Amino acid sequence: MYQKKIKSVQVQGVGNSDHLGIVMRKFSKFPVSKPQAVRKRNYKNFNLESFLMDINQSELNTIVTGGETIDPAANAFENIFRSILNHHAPMKTFHMRRNYNPCISEDTKDLIKDRNALQKEATRTKCNILKKEFNILCKGVKKAIAEDEKEYFERGFDDGIDSTKAWRTANELLGTVKNLSPTAIIHKKDVDESPEMVTTPLKMADIFNNYFKKKITLLSLKTATAAEIEPATRLKDWLSKRA
């Protein structure tokens, strides 16, 4: 996902530092989120009394016990019970949405429900008067949402509020995500090989780890020198001078 948003990556020196800087240009437009879909039964309009009545009228017990072997009896029970259950609690696809709008108030939610109900009624009856009322209510919903968002963000910048919450509100208002970690690096395994772009976090962590381990090893070899005086003799001389 992040690789498609990257336009160009360059490695440049940064002042007198021994670290190389990575300059990356990335598209700022975020992709549309696709919520997870879960298929399960919808018990919203489930009526237990009506369900049990249909089970009783289906003569399920007589049909199942009338089977000569266990397999036909099990199949009959499964088909009859599933057919009745599908009628009272049909299978439905639910979207597990996480990108809901936290700014909307309860009054605005009730207004949205009234708008949706009016839309269904106008579509069913094809009444022009209901369509006009629906259009007016749509404008009212948009205005209410705008007022809720304004009030929501104003509460995040009130006097005396924590600075962390204020910055969180600002990032939420601007739609920005603060992430200082690199999303991609250009890595060359050997001198003769062509560089490749690495976007996997685990691979990037291994590359950085190996790089710093080699760097520390080289620095240790460069600074390692033989002692002119044995450490034990030098310690004794130092203790005698302090005495």
N, C-alpha and C positions, 0 to 999 in steps of 0.2 A: 504494500500500500504506500509506504513512504518512498519507495524507489521511483514510483511514477510521478511523485511531486518534486523530485530533485531535477534541477535543470543542468547545473554544472558544479564540479567539485575541483578545487585547486589546493595544492599544498605549498605554503609559503613560509619563509623565515620570519620570525617575530623578534625584532630588535637583537639584543645580545644573548637572548635565551637559547639554550641548547634544545628546546622543544620546537617542533615544527607546527605552525598554525594551519588549520584546515578551513578554507573559505568555501562555503557552500551556498548556492542560490537555490531557493526552494519556492515552489508555487504556494501561495497563501490560501488558496481556495480549498476548503475541506470537502471531502466526498459526502454524499447523502447517506445518512446512517440507515441501515436496514435492520429493523428489529427482528429478534428471533421469533420464529413461528412455532407454536405448540398446538398439536391436534389432540383434543380431549372432548369429553362429553359436556354439554351445556345443560346444567340443572337450574337455569334461571326460572323457567316456567314449569318445573317439575311438580306434579301433584301426586303425593303418595297414595291417597285414597283412590284416585282414578287408575293409577298404575296397578294396585293390588286387585282392583275390580276387573281389569282386563286380564290379569293373570288367572283369576278365578274363572272367567268366562271362556278362556282358551282351552279348558280341559287338559291342561298340561300334565297333571298327575295320571290321568287315564291313558294318554298317548305314550308317556314314558314307561309306565309299568306294563304296557301292552307289548313292548318290544321283546322279541325272542332272545336276543343276545344283548350284551352291554354296549357294543358299538352303535347299533341303530338307536338305542335308547338315549345314549349320550348326544348323538347328532340331533335327534329330535328335540331334546331339552335345549341344546345350544341355539338351534335355529328359531324355536318359538320364543324363548326368553330374549334373545337378541333383537328379534323383530319388534317385540313389544317395548323393549327398552329404547330402541332407536326412535320409536314414535314419541315417547314421552321425554327422552333426553338424547336428542340427536348429536352426532359428532360434529364438532365445529373447530375451525382453525382460529386460534387466539394469537395475537401479536403481543409479545412481551416487551412493551415499550418502556424505555428508560429515559428517553429524552423528552419527558413531559415538561410543561411550562410551570415552574413553581410560583410565578407571579399571579396567577389567576385566583381570584377570591371565590368564596362559596356563592355569593350572589351572582357573579358572572357565570359560574358553572350552571346554576339554575336557569340563567338566561339562555345559555347554549342549549340546554335540554328543551326549553320551550321552542327555540328556533328549529331544532331538529324535528320535533313533533309537528310543528307547523309545516315544515317542508314535506314531510310524509303525507300529511293531509292534503296539501295543495297538489302534490303529485298524483294522489289517488283520485281526487275529485276533479282535477283540472280546472279549478276555480281561479279566475283572474284576480278576484278580490283577495283571496288567500295568498296568491303569489305576490301581490303588492305589499301585503302585510309582512310576508316573509322577507322581502327586500328591505323593508324599513327595519325589521328586527335584526337583519344581518348588519346593517350600519350601526345599530345600537350595540351589538356584540363587539364589533371592531373598536368602537369608541370606549367601551367598558374595559376591554383588554389593554388598550393604550393607557388608560388611567391607572389600571392595576399595576402595569409595568413601571410607570412613573413613580407611583407611591412605593413600590417594592424597592427600587434602586435608591430612592431618596432616604429610605430607612437605613440603607447600608452606608450612607455618608453622614449620618447624624453626628452632632458634636458629642464627644465623650466616648465614641465607639472605638473598639480595638482596631489598630492599624492593619492587622492581618486580615480582619474581616473586610475592611475598606478596600484593600488591594484585591481581595477575592471578588468583591463586588465589581471593581473596575475591570478585572479580567473577564468576568462573566458578562459585563455590559459590552465590552469590546469584542468578545468572542475569541480571546487569545488564550493560549495554553502555555504556561511557563515551563519549558523543558530545556535545560541546558545541556543535556546529554547529546552526543552526536548520533545522528540517525544513519550515517553511512560514512565509510572511509575507503580510500583507495590503497590497496595493499599489493606489494610485490614480493613474492616468496624468494625468488632468486634474481640475480642481476640480469640473466639472459631471458627470463620470462617476462611476458607483458603484464602490466598491472591489471588488477581486477577490483571491482567495486563490491565491498562487503556490507551488507545491511542487516545481517542476523546479529542480535545483541550478544549471543553466546560466542560467536566467532570473533566479534570485535573485542570482547573482553579477553579472549585467549591471545589475540594479537597484541593488545596493550600489555598484557601480563608478560608475555615472552620478550617484548621489546624492553621493558624496564628491568627485567631480570638480566638480560644481556648487558644492558647499560651499567647496572650496578657491578656486575662481574668485571667489566673492563675498567671501571673506575677503581675497583679494589686492586686489580693487577698493577695499575699505573702508580697507585699510592703505596703499594707494599714495598718497603725497603728493609734491609738487614740492619739490626741494631748494632751500633758501634760499641756499646757497653752492655754487658749481660744485665737483664732486668733485675736479678737478685742482687748483684753488686751495686747497681744504681740505687736500689731501694735502701741498701745498707748505708751508702754514702749520704743519702738524703736524711735518714734517721739520725745519723751521727751529727750532721750539721744542725738539726733541730734541737738535739740534746745540748 
